[in-house]
Amino acid sequence: MTVANHVTELMELYARFRIAPPERIAKTLENMVEAMLRMSEPDGSVPPLGDSLRFQRGSFRRSADFFPRRADFRFWLSGGSEGTP
């Protein structure tokens, strides 16, 4: 989760300065969010990895906002009220 937060902050800096991020960075963050989506429990929580704590899907909202075309991200983050699985 910490690495995903750092990459999200980097993406936010690119957006703030209206600079397109390198595709490799954007794809890395997209893959991170997708991995968490796939590992999530039915209640939306993500099991702890390594020495991390269990966290909720809402922790990824900032990250997923960079990928509006991903209906599966919206579905997961909204608890099923938006997007498609």
PyMOL Python script that loads the backbone (N, CA, C, O; Angstrom):
from pymol import cmd

cmd.read_pdbstr("""\
ATOM      1  N   MET A   1       0.822  -1.190   0.000  1.00  0.00           N
ATOM      2  CA  MET A   1       0.000   0.000   0.000  1.00  0.00           C
ATOM      3  C   MET A   1       0.864   1.251   0.000  1.00  0.00           C
ATOM      4  O   MET A   1       0.525   2.240  -0.650  1.00  0.00           O
ATOM      5  N   THR A   2       1.962   1.217   0.713  1.00  0.00           N
ATOM      6  CA  THR A   2       2.837   2.387   0.778  1.00  0.00           C
ATOM      7  C   THR A   2       3.376   2.745  -0.596  1.00  0.00           C
ATOM      8  O   THR A   2       3.400   3.919  -0.967  1.00  0.00           O
ATOM      9  N   VAL A   3       3.806   1.753  -1.349  1.00  0.00           N
ATOM     10  CA  VAL A   3       4.340   2.021  -2.688  1.00  0.00           C
ATOM     11  C   VAL A   3       3.237   2.588  -3.582  1.00  0.00           C
ATOM     12  O   VAL A   3       3.476   3.532  -4.335  1.00  0.00           O
ATOM     13  N   ALA A   4       2.037   2.024  -3.504  1.00  0.00           N
ATOM     14  CA  ALA A   4       0.915   2.536  -4.300  1.00  0.00           C
ATOM     15  C   ALA A   4       0.635   3.998  -3.944  1.00  0.00           C
ATOM     16  O   ALA A   4       0.341   4.803  -4.828  1.00  0.00           O
ATOM     17  N   ASN A   5       0.724   4.342  -2.675  1.00  0.00           N
ATOM     18  CA  ASN A   5       0.530   5.746  -2.263  1.00  0.00           C
ATOM     19  C   ASN A   5       1.590   6.654  -2.871  1.00  0.00           C
ATOM     20  O   ASN A   5       1.279   7.754  -3.327  1.00  0.00           O
ATOM     21  N   HIS A   6       2.836   6.202  -2.880  1.00  0.00           N
ATOM     22  CA  HIS A   6       3.912   7.012  -3.450  1.00  0.00           C
ATOM     23  C   HIS A   6       3.719   7.194  -4.951  1.00  0.00           C
ATOM     24  O   HIS A   6       3.911   8.294  -5.470  1.00  0.00           O
ATOM     25  N   VAL A   7       3.346   6.142  -5.643  1.00  0.00           N
ATOM     26  CA  VAL A   7       3.121   6.251  -7.087  1.00  0.00           C
ATOM     27  C   VAL A   7       1.917   7.155  -7.353  1.00  0.00           C
ATOM     28  O   VAL A   7       1.928   7.940  -8.302  1.00  0.00           O
ATOM     29  N   THR A   8       0.878   7.048  -6.519  1.00  0.00           N
ATOM     30  CA  THR A   8      -0.281   7.934  -6.656  1.00  0.00           C
ATOM     31  C   THR A   8       0.135   9.386  -6.469  1.00  0.00           C
ATOM     32  O   THR A   8      -0.296  10.253  -7.229  1.00  0.00           O
ATOM     33  N   GLU A   9       0.956   9.661  -5.481  1.00  0.00           N
ATOM     34  CA  GLU A   9       1.428  11.033  -5.253  1.00  0.00           C
ATOM     35  C   GLU A   9       2.224  11.537  -6.460  1.00  0.00           C
ATOM     36  O   GLU A   9       2.108  12.704  -6.836  1.00  0.00           O
ATOM     37  N   LEU A  10       3.018  10.677  -7.057  1.00  0.00           N
ATOM     38  CA  LEU A  10       3.765  11.047  -8.251  1.00  0.00           C
ATOM     39  C   LEU A  10       2.809  11.379  -9.397  1.00  0.00           C
ATOM     40  O   LEU A  10       3.003  12.366 -10.106  1.00  0.00           O
ATOM     41  N   MET A  11       1.779  10.553  -9.575  1.00  0.00           N
ATOM     42  CA  MET A  11       0.779  10.808 -10.622  1.00  0.00           C
ATOM     43  C   MET A  11       0.055  12.131 -10.357  1.00  0.00           C
ATOM     44  O   MET A  11      -0.248  12.871 -11.293  1.00  0.00           O
ATOM     45  N   GLU A  12      -0.221  12.429  -9.085  1.00  0.00           N
ATOM     46  CA  GLU A  12      -0.875  13.697  -8.743  1.00  0.00           C
ATOM     47  C   GLU A  12       0.014  14.895  -9.089  1.00  0.00           C
ATOM     48  O   GLU A  12      -0.481  15.937  -9.516  1.00  0.00           O
ATOM     49  N   LEU A  13       1.316  14.741  -8.903  1.00  0.00           N
ATOM     50  CA  LEU A  13       2.236  15.820  -9.281  1.00  0.00           C
ATOM     51  C   LEU A  13       2.220  16.046 -10.785  1.00  0.00           C
ATOM     52  O   LEU A  13       2.176  17.188 -11.243  1.00  0.00           O
ATOM     53  N   TYR A  14       2.254  14.970 -11.551  1.00  0.00           N
ATOM     54  CA  TYR A  14       2.157  15.103 -13.006  1.00  0.00           C
ATOM     55  C   TYR A  14       0.876  15.841 -13.378  1.00  0.00           C
ATOM     56  O   TYR A  14       0.899  16.745 -14.214  1.00  0.00           O
ATOM     57  N   ALA A  15      -0.245  15.459 -12.758  1.00  0.00           N
ATOM     58  CA  ALA A  15      -1.537  16.085 -13.068  1.00  0.00           C
ATOM     59  C   ALA A  15      -1.542  17.562 -12.669  1.00  0.00           C
ATOM     60  O   ALA A  15      -2.049  18.406 -13.408  1.00  0.00           O
ATOM     61  N   ARG A  16      -0.987  17.864 -11.522  1.00  0.00           N
ATOM     62  CA  ARG A  16      -0.969  19.253 -11.042  1.00  0.00           C
ATOM     63  C   ARG A  16      -0.242  20.165 -12.024  1.00  0.00           C
ATOM     64  O   ARG A  16      -0.658  21.301 -12.253  1.00  0.00           O
ATOM     65  N   PHE A  17       0.845  19.660 -12.603  1.00  0.00           N
ATOM     66  CA  PHE A  17       1.630  20.460 -13.535  1.00  0.00           C
ATOM     67  C   PHE A  17       1.229  20.226 -14.994  1.00  0.00           C
ATOM     68  O   PHE A  17       1.899  20.683 -15.921  1.00  0.00           O
ATOM     69  N   ARG A  18       0.115  19.499 -15.174  1.00  0.00           N
ATOM     70  CA  ARG A  18      -0.432  19.228 -16.514  1.00  0.00           C
ATOM     71  C   ARG A  18       0.601  18.590 -17.435  1.00  0.00           C
ATOM     72  O   ARG A  18       0.749  18.968 -18.597  1.00  0.00           O
ATOM     73  N   ILE A  19       1.304  17.616 -16.881  1.00  0.00           N
ATOM     74  CA  ILE A  19       2.303  16.863 -17.640  1.00  0.00           C
ATOM     75  C   ILE A  19       1.802  15.431 -17.744  1.00  0.00           C
ATOM     76  O   ILE A  19       1.386  14.837 -16.750  1.00  0.00           O
ATOM     77  N   ALA A  20       1.844  14.895 -18.923  1.00  0.00           N
ATOM     78  CA  ALA A  20       1.430  13.498 -19.097  1.00  0.00           C
ATOM     79  C   ALA A  20       2.468  12.591 -18.436  1.00  0.00           C
ATOM     80  O   ALA A  20       3.659  12.708 -18.725  1.00  0.00           O
ATOM     81  N   PRO A  21       2.035  11.695 -17.562  1.00  0.00           N
ATOM     82  CA  PRO A  21       3.004  10.798 -16.924  1.00  0.00           C
ATOM     83  C   PRO A  21       3.518   9.775 -17.922  1.00  0.00           C
ATOM     84  O   PRO A  21       2.826   9.445 -18.885  1.00  0.00           O
ATOM     85  N   PRO A  22       4.720   9.273 -17.701  1.00  0.00           N
ATOM     86  CA  PRO A  22       5.208   8.191 -18.556  1.00  0.00           C
ATOM     87  C   PRO A  22       4.240   7.002 -18.487  1.00  0.00           C
ATOM     88  O   PRO A  22       3.742   6.664 -17.413  1.00  0.00           O
ATOM     89  N   GLU A  23       3.986   6.388 -19.611  1.00  0.00           N
ATOM     90  CA  GLU A  23       3.053   5.263 -19.681  1.00  0.00           C
ATOM     91  C   GLU A  23       3.431   4.160 -18.686  1.00  0.00           C
ATOM     92  O   GLU A  23       2.553   3.524 -18.102  1.00  0.00           O
ATOM     93  N   ARG A  24       4.716   3.936 -18.496  1.00  0.00           N
ATOM     94  CA  ARG A  24       5.174   2.877 -17.595  1.00  0.00           C
ATOM     95  C   ARG A  24       4.717   3.128 -16.158  1.00  0.00           C
ATOM     96  O   ARG A  24       4.343   2.189 -15.456  1.00  0.00           O
ATOM     97  N   ILE A  25       4.744   4.389 -15.717  1.00  0.00           N
ATOM     98  CA  ILE A  25       4.316   4.718 -14.355  1.00  0.00           C
ATOM     99  C   ILE A  25       2.810   4.553 -14.224  1.00  0.00           C
ATOM    100  O   ILE A  25       2.327   3.978 -13.248  1.00  0.00           O
ATOM    101  N   ALA A  26       2.065   5.057 -15.207  1.00  0.00           N
ATOM    102  CA  ALA A  26       0.605   4.922 -15.167  1.00  0.00           C
ATOM    103  C   ALA A  26       0.198   3.451 -15.180  1.00  0.00           C
ATOM    104  O   ALA A  26      -0.696   3.050 -14.434  1.00  0.00           O
ATOM    105  N   LYS A  27       0.844   2.648 -16.018  1.00  0.00           N
ATOM    106  CA  LYS A  27       0.502   1.222 -16.108  1.00  0.00           C
ATOM    107  C   LYS A  27       0.857   0.499 -14.812  1.00  0.00           C
ATOM    108  O   LYS A  27       0.138  -0.408 -14.394  1.00  0.00           O
ATOM    109  N   THR A  28       1.952   0.889 -14.175  1.00  0.00           N
ATOM    110  CA  THR A  28       2.332   0.278 -12.901  1.00  0.00           C
ATOM    111  C   THR A  28       1.264   0.534 -11.848  1.00  0.00           C
ATOM    112  O   THR A  28       0.873  -0.382 -11.125  1.00  0.00           O
ATOM    113  N   LEU A  29       0.790   1.772 -11.758  1.00  0.00           N
ATOM    114  CA  LEU A  29      -0.250   2.086 -10.775  1.00  0.00           C
ATOM    115  C   LEU A  29      -1.546   1.343 -11.105  1.00  0.00           C
ATOM    116  O   LEU A  29      -2.201   0.815 -10.206  1.00  0.00           O
ATOM    117  N   GLU A  30      -1.912   1.300 -12.363  1.00  0.00           N
ATOM    118  CA  GLU A  30      -3.119   0.570 -12.767  1.00  0.00           C
ATOM    119  C   GLU A  30      -3.012  -0.905 -12.364  1.00  0.00           C
ATOM    120  O   GLU A  30      -3.973  -1.490 -11.865  1.00  0.00           O
ATOM    121  N   ASN A  31      -1.849  -1.490 -12.584  1.00  0.00           N
ATOM    122  CA  ASN A  31      -1.644  -2.896 -12.196  1.00  0.00           C
ATOM    123  C   ASN A  31      -1.730  -3.085 -10.683  1.00  0.00           C
ATOM    124  O   ASN A  31      -2.243  -4.100 -10.211  1.00  0.00           O
ATOM    125  N   MET A  32      -1.229  -2.107  -9.920  1.00  0.00           N
ATOM    126  CA  MET A  32      -1.310  -2.196  -8.461  1.00  0.00           C
ATOM    127  C   MET A  32      -2.767  -2.189  -7.989  1.00  0.00           C
ATOM    128  O   MET A  32      -3.158  -2.998  -7.148  1.00  0.00           O
ATOM    129  N   VAL A  33      -3.561  -1.272  -8.537  1.00  0.00           N
ATOM    130  CA  VAL A  33      -4.973  -1.202  -8.144  1.00  0.00           C
ATOM    131  C   VAL A  33      -5.696  -2.477  -8.560  1.00  0.00           C
ATOM    132  O   VAL A  33      -6.502  -3.013  -7.800  1.00  0.00           O
ATOM    133  N   GLU A  34      -5.408  -2.960  -9.760  1.00  0.00           N
ATOM    134  CA  GLU A  34      -6.052  -4.189 -10.218  1.00  0.00           C
ATOM    135  C   GLU A  34      -5.692  -5.379  -9.329  1.00  0.00           C
ATOM    136  O   GLU A  34      -6.550  -6.212  -9.037  1.00  0.00           O
ATOM    137  N   ALA A  35      -4.454  -5.464  -8.904  1.00  0.00           N
ATOM    138  CA  ALA A  35      -4.045  -6.557  -8.021  1.00  0.00           C
ATOM    139  C   ALA A  35      -4.814  -6.504  -6.700  1.00  0.00           C
ATOM    140  O   ALA A  35      -5.254  -7.535  -6.193  1.00  0.00           O
ATOM    141  N   MET A  36      -4.974  -5.302  -6.146  1.00  0.00           N
ATOM    142  CA  MET A  36      -5.722  -5.173  -4.895  1.00  0.00           C
ATOM    143  C   MET A  36      -7.192  -5.531  -5.098  1.00  0.00           C
ATOM    144  O   MET A  36      -7.804  -6.171  -4.243  1.00  0.00           O
ATOM    145  N   LEU A  37      -7.753  -5.115  -6.232  1.00  0.00           N
ATOM    146  CA  LEU A  37      -9.139  -5.461  -6.556  1.00  0.00           C
ATOM    147  C   LEU A  37      -9.298  -6.980  -6.572  1.00  0.00           C
ATOM    148  O   LEU A  37     -10.235  -7.515  -5.980  1.00  0.00           O
ATOM    149  N   ARG A  38      -8.397  -7.662  -7.241  1.00  0.00           N
ATOM    150  CA  ARG A  38      -8.497  -9.122  -7.391  1.00  0.00           C
ATOM    151  C   ARG A  38      -8.269  -9.873  -6.078  1.00  0.00           C
ATOM    152  O   ARG A  38      -8.769 -10.984  -5.900  1.00  0.00           O
ATOM    153  N   MET A  39      -7.521  -9.269  -5.169  1.00  0.00           N
ATOM    154  CA  MET A  39      -7.261  -9.925  -3.881  1.00  0.00           C
ATOM    155  C   MET A  39      -8.295  -9.579  -2.821  1.00  0.00           C
ATOM    156  O   MET A  39      -8.295 -10.162  -1.737  1.00  0.00           O
ATOM    157  N   SER A  40      -9.180  -8.627  -3.130  1.00  0.00           N
ATOM    158  CA  SER A  40     -10.098  -8.150  -2.099  1.00  0.00           C
ATOM    159  C   SER A  40     -11.129  -9.194  -1.695  1.00  0.00           C
ATOM    160  O   SER A  40     -11.520 -10.060  -2.477  1.00  0.00           O
ATOM    161  N   GLU A  41     -11.544  -9.076  -0.462  1.00  0.00           N
ATOM    162  CA  GLU A  41     -12.582  -9.935   0.103  1.00  0.00           C
ATOM    163  C   GLU A  41     -13.947  -9.408  -0.333  1.00  0.00           C
ATOM    164  O   GLU A  41     -14.039  -8.277  -0.812  1.00  0.00           O
ATOM    165  N   PRO A  42     -15.015 -10.203  -0.177  1.00  0.00           N
ATOM    166  CA  PRO A  42     -16.348  -9.727  -0.562  1.00  0.00           C
ATOM    167  C   PRO A  42     -16.769  -8.417   0.116  1.00  0.00           C
ATOM    168  O   PRO A  42     -17.553  -7.654  -0.449  1.00  0.00           O
ATOM    169  N   ASP A  43     -16.258  -8.154   1.315  1.00  0.00           N
ATOM    170  CA  ASP A  43     -16.622  -6.907   2.004  1.00  0.00           C
ATOM    171  C   ASP A  43     -15.779  -5.718   1.536  1.00  0.00           C
ATOM    172  O   ASP A  43     -15.934  -4.610   2.050  1.00  0.00           O
ATOM    173  N   GLY A  44     -14.896  -5.939   0.573  1.00  0.00           N
ATOM    174  CA  GLY A  44     -14.067  -4.872   0.039  1.00  0.00           C
ATOM    175  C   GLY A  44     -12.729  -4.712   0.710  1.00  0.00           C
ATOM    176  O   GLY A  44     -11.900  -3.931   0.242  1.00  0.00           O
ATOM    177  N   SER A  45     -12.489  -5.426   1.791  1.00  0.00           N
ATOM    178  CA  SER A  45     -11.197  -5.308   2.464  1.00  0.00           C
ATOM    179  C   SER A  45     -10.150  -6.121   1.704  1.00  0.00           C
ATOM    180  O   SER A  45     -10.465  -7.086   1.008  1.00  0.00           O
ATOM    181  N   VAL A  46      -8.911  -5.703   1.860  1.00  0.00           N
ATOM    182  CA  VAL A  46      -7.795  -6.382   1.214  1.00  0.00           C
ATOM    183  C   VAL A  46      -6.964  -7.033   2.310  1.00  0.00           C
ATOM    184  O   VAL A  46      -6.585  -6.363   3.271  1.00  0.00           O
ATOM    185  N   PRO A  47      -6.670  -8.336   2.185  1.00  0.00           N
ATOM    186  CA  PRO A  47      -5.892  -9.016   3.224  1.00  0.00           C
ATOM    187  C   PRO A  47      -4.521  -8.366   3.406  1.00  0.00           C
ATOM    188  O   PRO A  47      -3.960  -7.813   2.460  1.00  0.00           O
ATOM    189  N   PRO A  48      -3.991  -8.433   4.613  1.00  0.00           N
ATOM    190  CA  PRO A  48      -2.667  -7.859   4.851  1.00  0.00           C
ATOM    191  C   PRO A  48      -1.594  -8.593   4.052  1.00  0.00           C
ATOM    192  O   PRO A  48      -1.623  -9.818   3.935  1.00  0.00           O
ATOM    193  N   LEU A  49      -0.672  -7.852   3.516  1.00  0.00           N
ATOM    194  CA  LEU A  49       0.459  -8.414   2.782  1.00  0.00           C
ATOM    195  C   LEU A  49       1.733  -8.072   3.539  1.00  0.00           C
ATOM    196  O   LEU A  49       1.940  -6.919   3.917  1.00  0.00           O
ATOM    197  N   GLY A  50       2.572  -9.047   3.759  1.00  0.00           N
ATOM    198  CA  GLY A  50       3.801  -8.807   4.496  1.00  0.00           C
ATOM    199  C   GLY A  50       3.490  -8.275   5.881  1.00  0.00           C
ATOM    200  O   GLY A  50       2.760  -8.916   6.637  1.00  0.00           O
ATOM    201  N   ASP A  51       4.030  -7.114   6.227  1.00  0.00           N
ATOM    202  CA  ASP A  51       3.786  -6.536   7.547  1.00  0.00           C
ATOM    203  C   ASP A  51       2.740  -5.416   7.499  1.00  0.00           C
ATOM    204  O   ASP A  51       2.659  -4.598   8.416  1.00  0.00           O
ATOM    205  N   SER A  52       1.941  -5.385   6.427  1.00  0.00           N
ATOM    206  CA  SER A  52       0.926  -4.340   6.323  1.00  0.00           C
ATOM    207  C   SER A  52      -0.314  -4.706   7.132  1.00  0.00           C
ATOM    208  O   SER A  52      -0.458  -5.835   7.601  1.00  0.00           O
ATOM    209  N   LEU A  53      -1.187  -3.750   7.281  1.00  0.00           N
ATOM    210  CA  LEU A  53      -2.455  -3.964   7.959  1.00  0.00           C
ATOM    211  C   LEU A  53      -3.531  -4.234   6.922  1.00  0.00           C
ATOM    212  O   LEU A  53      -3.349  -3.955   5.737  1.00  0.00           O
ATOM    213  N   ARG A  54      -4.644  -4.776   7.370  1.00  0.00           N
ATOM    214  CA  ARG A  54      -5.791  -4.941   6.472  1.00  0.00           C
ATOM    215  C   ARG A  54      -6.333  -3.547   6.181  1.00  0.00           C
ATOM    216  O   ARG A  54      -6.467  -2.727   7.090  1.00  0.00           O
ATOM    217  N   PHE A  55      -6.641  -3.280   4.925  1.00  0.00           N
ATOM    218  CA  PHE A  55      -7.192  -1.979   4.583  1.00  0.00           C
ATOM    219  C   PHE A  55      -8.403  -2.144   3.685  1.00  0.00           C
ATOM    220  O   PHE A  55      -8.627  -3.209   3.109  1.00  0.00           O
ATOM    221  N   GLN A  56      -9.168  -1.092   3.574  1.00  0.00           N
ATOM    222  CA  GLN A  56     -10.424  -1.115   2.829  1.00  0.00           C
ATOM    223  C   GLN A  56     -10.231  -0.592   1.410  1.00  0.00           C
ATOM    224  O   GLN A  56      -9.274   0.126   1.119  1.00  0.00           O
ATOM    225  N   ARG A  57     -11.150  -0.963   0.546  1.00  0.00           N
ATOM    226  CA  ARG A  57     -11.057  -0.563  -0.855  1.00  0.00           C
ATOM    227  C   ARG A  57     -11.005   0.958  -1.023  1.00  0.00           C
ATOM    228  O   ARG A  57     -10.413   1.439  -1.989  1.00  0.00           O
ATOM    229  N   GLY A  58     -11.601   1.719  -0.119  1.00  0.00           N
ATOM    230  CA  GLY A  58     -11.580   3.174  -0.223  1.00  0.00           C
ATOM    231  C   GLY A  58     -10.173   3.752  -0.222  1.00  0.00           C
ATOM    232  O   GLY A  58      -9.956   4.870  -0.691  1.00  0.00           O
ATOM    233  N   SER A  59      -9.223   2.996   0.301  1.00  0.00           N
ATOM    234  CA  SER A  59      -7.832   3.441   0.319  1.00  0.00           C
ATOM    235  C   SER A  59      -7.288   3.651  -1.088  1.00  0.00           C
ATOM    236  O   SER A  59      -6.289   4.348  -1.269  1.00  0.00           O
ATOM    237  N   PHE A  60      -7.933   3.055  -2.082  1.00  0.00           N
ATOM    238  CA  PHE A  60      -7.438   3.126  -3.451  1.00  0.00           C
ATOM    239  C   PHE A  60      -8.190   4.131  -4.311  1.00  0.00           C
ATOM    240  O   PHE A  60      -7.928   4.235  -5.509  1.00  0.00           O
ATOM    241  N   ARG A  61      -9.119   4.870  -3.719  1.00  0.00           N
ATOM    242  CA  ARG A  61      -9.927   5.800  -4.511  1.00  0.00           C
ATOM    243  C   ARG A  61      -9.067   6.811  -5.268  1.00  0.00           C
ATOM    244  O   ARG A  61      -9.281   7.030  -6.460  1.00  0.00           O
ATOM    245  N   ARG A  62      -8.109   7.420  -4.600  1.00  0.00           N
ATOM    246  CA  ARG A  62      -7.243   8.401  -5.272  1.00  0.00           C
ATOM    247  C   ARG A  62      -6.507   7.765  -6.436  1.00  0.00           C
ATOM    248  O   ARG A  62      -6.394   8.363  -7.506  1.00  0.00           O
ATOM    249  N   SER A  63      -6.011   6.565  -6.234  1.00  0.00           N
ATOM    250  CA  SER A  63      -5.269   5.874  -7.290  1.00  0.00           C
ATOM    251  C   SER A  63      -6.170   5.546  -8.468  1.00  0.00           C
ATOM    252  O   SER A  63      -5.803   5.775  -9.620  1.00  0.00           O
ATOM    253  N   ALA A  64      -7.342   5.014  -8.180  1.00  0.00           N
ATOM    254  CA  ALA A  64      -8.256   4.580  -9.240  1.00  0.00           C
ATOM    255  C   ALA A  64      -8.826   5.753 -10.023  1.00  0.00           C
ATOM    256  O   ALA A  64      -9.248   5.576 -11.166  1.00  0.00           O
ATOM    257  N   ASP A  65      -8.849   6.942  -9.440  1.00  0.00           N
ATOM    258  CA  ASP A  65      -9.366   8.119 -10.144  1.00  0.00           C
ATOM    259  C   ASP A  65      -8.589   8.412 -11.420  1.00  0.00           C
ATOM    260  O   ASP A  65      -9.106   9.085 -12.313  1.00  0.00           O
ATOM    261  N   PHE A  66      -7.380   7.928 -11.522  1.00  0.00           N
ATOM    262  CA  PHE A  66      -6.574   8.142 -12.723  1.00  0.00           C
ATOM    263  C   PHE A  66      -7.008   7.248 -13.882  1.00  0.00           C
ATOM    264  O   PHE A  66      -6.520   7.397 -15.002  1.00  0.00           O
ATOM    265  N   PHE A  67      -7.923   6.319 -13.611  1.00  0.00           N
ATOM    266  CA  PHE A  67      -8.329   5.350 -14.627  1.00  0.00           C
ATOM    267  C   PHE A  67      -9.846   5.321 -14.787  1.00  0.00           C
ATOM    268  O   PHE A  67     -10.479   4.303 -14.509  1.00  0.00           O
ATOM    269  N   PRO A  68     -10.433   6.434 -15.233  1.00  0.00           N
ATOM    270  CA  PRO A  68     -11.895   6.509 -15.322  1.00  0.00           C
ATOM    271  C   PRO A  68     -12.502   5.492 -16.283  1.00  0.00           C
ATOM    272  O   PRO A  68     -13.682   5.166 -16.157  1.00  0.00           O
ATOM    273  N   ARG A  69     -11.735   4.990 -17.229  1.00  0.00           N
ATOM    274  CA  ARG A  69     -12.264   4.005 -18.178  1.00  0.00           C
ATOM    275  C   ARG A  69     -12.424   2.619 -17.553  1.00  0.00           C
ATOM    276  O   ARG A  69     -13.059   1.743 -18.139  1.00  0.00           O
ATOM    277  N   ARG A  70     -11.853   2.421 -16.375  1.00  0.00           N
ATOM    278  CA  ARG A  70     -11.917   1.106 -15.721  1.00  0.00           C
ATOM    279  C   ARG A  70     -13.206   0.995 -14.915  1.00  0.00           C
ATOM    280  O   ARG A  70     -13.247   1.351 -13.737  1.00  0.00           O
ATOM    281  N   ALA A  71     -14.256   0.499 -15.563  1.00  0.00           N
ATOM    282  CA  ALA A  71     -15.555   0.325 -14.907  1.00  0.00           C
ATOM    283  C   ALA A  71     -15.455  -0.658 -13.749  1.00  0.00           C
ATOM    284  O   ALA A  71     -16.205  -0.557 -12.778  1.00  0.00           O
ATOM    285  N   ASP A  72     -14.524  -1.616 -13.850  1.00  0.00           N
ATOM    286  CA  ASP A  72     -14.357  -2.578 -12.759  1.00  0.00           C
ATOM    287  C   ASP A  72     -13.806  -1.897 -11.512  1.00  0.00           C
ATOM    288  O   ASP A  72     -14.162  -2.295 -10.403  1.00  0.00           O
ATOM    289  N   PHE A  73     -12.951  -0.886 -11.650  1.00  0.00           N
ATOM    290  CA  PHE A  73     -12.458  -0.135 -10.496  1.00  0.00           C
ATOM    291  C   PHE A  73     -13.606   0.613  -9.834  1.00  0.00           C
ATOM    292  O   PHE A  73     -13.747   0.588  -8.611  1.00  0.00           O
ATOM    293  N   ARG A  74     -14.442   1.291 -10.660  1.00  0.00           N
ATOM    294  CA  ARG A  74     -15.587   2.026 -10.110  1.00  0.00           C
ATOM    295  C   ARG A  74     -16.544   1.079  -9.389  1.00  0.00           C
ATOM    296  O   ARG A  74     -17.066   1.413  -8.325  1.00  0.00           O
ATOM    297  N   PHE A  75     -16.773  -0.094  -9.961  1.00  0.00           N
ATOM    298  CA  PHE A  75     -17.667  -1.081  -9.354  1.00  0.00           C
ATOM    299  C   PHE A  75     -17.132  -1.486  -7.984  1.00  0.00           C
ATOM    300  O   PHE A  75     -17.878  -1.501  -7.004  1.00  0.00           O
ATOM    301  N   TRP A  76     -15.860  -1.809  -7.914  1.00  0.00           N
ATOM    302  CA  TRP A  76     -15.236  -2.250  -6.665  1.00  0.00           C
ATOM    303  C   TRP A  76     -15.258  -1.135  -5.622  1.00  0.00           C
ATOM    304  O   TRP A  76     -15.651  -1.363  -4.478  1.00  0.00           O
ATOM    305  N   LEU A  77     -14.836   0.075  -6.015  1.00  0.00           N
ATOM    306  CA  LEU A  77     -14.750   1.171  -5.059  1.00  0.00           C
ATOM    307  C   LEU A  77     -16.109   1.639  -4.566  1.00  0.00           C
ATOM    308  O   LEU A  77     -16.225   2.130  -3.443  1.00  0.00           O
ATOM    309  N   SER A  78     -17.134   1.493  -5.389  1.00  0.00           N
ATOM    310  CA  SER A  78     -18.473   1.943  -4.998  1.00  0.00           C
ATOM    311  C   SER A  78     -19.265   0.854  -4.294  1.00  0.00           C
ATOM    312  O   SER A  78     -20.415   1.075  -3.915  1.00  0.00           O
ATOM    313  N   GLY A  79     -18.675  -0.306  -4.116  1.00  0.00           N
ATOM    314  CA  GLY A  79     -19.396  -1.411  -3.495  1.00  0.00           C
ATOM    315  C   GLY A  79     -20.480  -1.957  -4.405  1.00  0.00           C
ATOM    316  O   GLY A  79     -21.443  -2.563  -3.934  1.00  0.00           O
ATOM    317  N   GLY A  80     -20.327  -1.746  -5.713  1.00  0.00           N
ATOM    318  CA  GLY A  80     -21.260  -2.296  -6.681  1.00  0.00           C
ATOM    319  C   GLY A  80     -22.335  -1.346  -7.174  1.00  0.00           C
ATOM    320  O   GLY A  80     -23.170  -1.734  -7.991  1.00  0.00           O
ATOM    321  N   SER A  81     -22.333  -0.090  -6.687  1.00  0.00           N
ATOM    322  CA  SER A  81     -23.391   0.839  -7.100  1.00  0.00           C
ATOM    323  C   SER A  81     -23.052   1.592  -8.385  1.00  0.00           C
ATOM    324  O   SER A  81     -23.933   2.222  -8.971  1.00  0.00           O
ATOM    325  N   GLU A  82     -21.802   1.541  -8.836  1.00  0.00           N
ATOM    326  CA  GLU A  82     -21.389   2.200 -10.082  1.00  0.00           C
ATOM    327  C   GLU A  82     -20.540   1.234 -10.884  1.00  0.00           C
ATOM    328  O   GLU A  82     -20.032   0.255 -10.336  1.00  0.00           O
ATOM    329  N   GLY A  83     -20.379   1.490 -12.158  1.00  0.00           N
ATOM    330  CA  GLY A  83     -19.509   0.672 -12.999  1.00  0.00           C
ATOM    331  C   GLY A  83     -20.054  -0.736 -13.200  1.00  0.00           C
ATOM    332  O   GLY A  83     -21.213  -1.027 -12.905  1.00  0.00           O
ATOM    333  N   THR A  84     -19.193  -1.588 -13.704  1.00  0.00           N
ATOM    334  CA  THR A  84     -19.545  -2.999 -13.936  1.00  0.00           C
ATOM    335  C   THR A  84     -18.404  -3.877 -13.466  1.00  0.00           C
ATOM    336  O   THR A  84     -17.246  -3.460 -13.483  1.00  0.00           O
ATOM    337  N   PRO A  85     -18.725  -5.098 -13.043  1.00  0.00           N
ATOM    338  CA  PRO A  85     -17.645  -5.986 -12.548  1.00  0.00           C
ATOM    339  C   PRO A  85     -16.689  -6.432 -13.633  1.00  0.00           C
ATOM    340  O   PRO A  85     -15.745  -7.173 -13.358  1.00  0.00           O
TER     341      PRO A  85
END
""", "prot")
cmd.dss("prot")
cmd.show_as("cartoon", "prot")
cmd.util.cbc("prot")
cmd.orient("prot")
